[in-house]
Amino acid sequence: GEALVYDKVYISKGSLAEGDELIAHASGTIVDKGQVSNVIYWEELRIVNRYGKDVTDNYNITLVDGILTVY
């Protein structure tokens, strides 16, 4: 009866420049047996430098959705 949620994201290839920070989360939810995509939305993704300036355009980003599974 409790929802499975995993909102964390990570960088699977490459890295950020020193002082830069990834701001993003995944937004899948599942309660019953099955699978759903755990989606990261472009609109909610940013990379900011140590001064808070958006530097997302300095990166080549490929989003890969995760999968949430309840057995």
C-alpha positions as CSV (number, residue, x, y, z in Angstrom):
1,G,0.0,0.0,0.0
2,E,3.0,2.4,0.3
3,A,4.2,4.2,-2.9
4,L,7.7,3.4,-4.3
5,V,9.4,6.7,-5.1
6,Y,13.0,7.3,-5.9
7,D,13.6,10.9,-6.9
8,K,17.4,11.0,-6.9
9,V,19.4,11.4,-10.1
10,Y,23.1,10.9,-10.8
11,I,25.7,11.5,-13.5
12,S,26.5,8.2,-15.1
13,K,29.1,9.4,-17.6
14,G,31.4,12.3,-17.4
15,S,31.4,14.9,-14.6
16,L,30.6,18.4,-13.7
17,A,33.2,21.2,-13.5
18,E,34.5,22.0,-10.0
19,G,31.9,24.1,-8.2
20,D,29.0,23.2,-10.5
21,E,25.9,21.5,-9.1
22,L,23.2,19.4,-10.8
23,I,19.7,20.3,-9.7
24,A,17.2,17.7,-10.9
25,H,14.9,14.9,-9.7
26,A,13.1,11.9,-11.1
27,S,9.3,11.7,-10.7
28,G,8.0,8.2,-11.0
29,T,5.7,6.6,-8.5
30,I,4.3,3.1,-8.3
31,V,2.1,1.3,-5.7
32,D,0.9,-1.9,-7.3
33,K,2.9,-4.8,-8.8
34,G,4.5,-3.7,-12.1
35,Q,6.9,-1.2,-13.6
36,V,6.8,2.5,-14.4
37,S,9.3,4.9,-15.9
38,N,11.1,7.1,-13.5
39,V,11.3,10.3,-15.6
40,I,13.6,13.3,-15.4
41,Y,12.1,16.3,-17.0
42,W,14.2,18.9,-19.0
43,E,12.1,21.7,-17.5
44,E,13.2,20.8,-14.0
45,L,16.9,20.2,-14.8
46,R,19.6,22.8,-14.2
47,I,23.3,23.0,-13.6
48,V,24.4,26.0,-11.7
49,N,27.9,27.2,-10.8
50,R,29.1,28.2,-7.4
51,Y,27.6,31.7,-7.8
52,G,24.2,30.3,-8.7
53,K,24.4,31.2,-12.4
54,D,22.7,28.7,-14.7
55,V,25.4,27.0,-16.8
56,T,23.3,24.1,-18.2
57,D,24.0,25.1,-21.8
58,N,27.7,24.4,-21.2
59,Y,27.0,20.7,-21.0
60,N,26.0,18.0,-23.4
61,I,23.2,16.2,-21.5
62,T,21.4,12.9,-22.4
63,L,18.6,12.0,-20.1
64,V,18.0,8.3,-19.3
65,D,14.9,7.4,-17.5
66,G,15.0,4.9,-14.7
67,I,12.5,2.1,-14.0
68,L,10.7,1.5,-10.7
69,T,9.6,-2.1,-10.2
70,V,7.3,-3.6,-7.6
71,Y,7.3,-7.4,-7.6
